[in-house]
């Protein structure tokens, strides 16, 4: 059966037309699914009975199930969701002052093998479909509705490499952005990549006003090769060429994510190298991220003094820099950590 939550509006229109229905039916279904929150087709009172029977026969409105839920004292909600095939994925809601942001997973497991990351402890099983990504937002919204709130911002920064699942991620973005669906503004949507340059260049031509974040985490190739194996295929020179290409077409500034690891990438020498690496573009933003330790590796969190020294150095070099606010420290805060614990940390 076809899950309607995975149907981008233009594709749904084509599908319905091919089945002898009118084009407007797609918008009609979107309104019932996303605005009226219909749980089944019989609730769609202005849809003809014959069409409802067709929908029940060939389509579904299936969402992931909550397998485990953690709620932090700061209001962070972390879910382990079970998919129809039994696979489990994480998603988290972060309660910022400006709105409620959800961190969406794009793959079951991850093959990027970043040395510091809990997500890579379990290798990629498969890509998520668009409906499974939309489902993460819908399930979290159901929980937030009880508090009179809803998701306002989306970051595709959960488990997986979004540009390794490019087409499904693009369908997901267009669905949640559509005014008759979740109507999440394009500038409230961010996609994060480890640096797959083909995906970055392709993304430049999507015509979207969404945000792009690059997981950088090192200011030179030698260190980045050790922390992020993807750098051996796409070294910094190629990565920055792709970023410049993206900016020239998309006209959107790029954010660099930089996790600070004690004694690894957090010295003032590293800060100097980072400033030189990106100083040719004042539109870049560096987002410094305090590390959430993972039991399976030896990396440690930089102390607060070092974080602020790193931050201050970049500021003095006129780099746009922020320190990410931390959430969920009293639960499994690191991306992929809850799922890794559920599966005993490895697939072996």
Secondary structure, DSSP 8 states (H G I E B T S, - for coil): -EEGGG--HHHHHHHHHHTT--THHHHHHHIIIIIS--SSGGG-TTS-HHHHHHHHHHEE----EEEEEEE-TTS-EEEEEE-TTS-EEEEEEEEETTEEEEE---EES-SS--TT-SGGGS---EE--HHHHHHHHHHHHHHHHTTT----EEEE-SSS-GGGGHHHHHHHHHHHHSTTTT---GGGEEEEES--HHHHHHHTTS----EEEEE---SSHHHHHHH-THHHHS-HHHHHHHHHHHHHHH---EEEEEEEBTTTT-SHHHHHHHHHHHTT-TT-EEEEEE----TTS---B--HHHHHHHHHHHHHTT-EEEE-----TTS--STTHHHHHHTTTS--
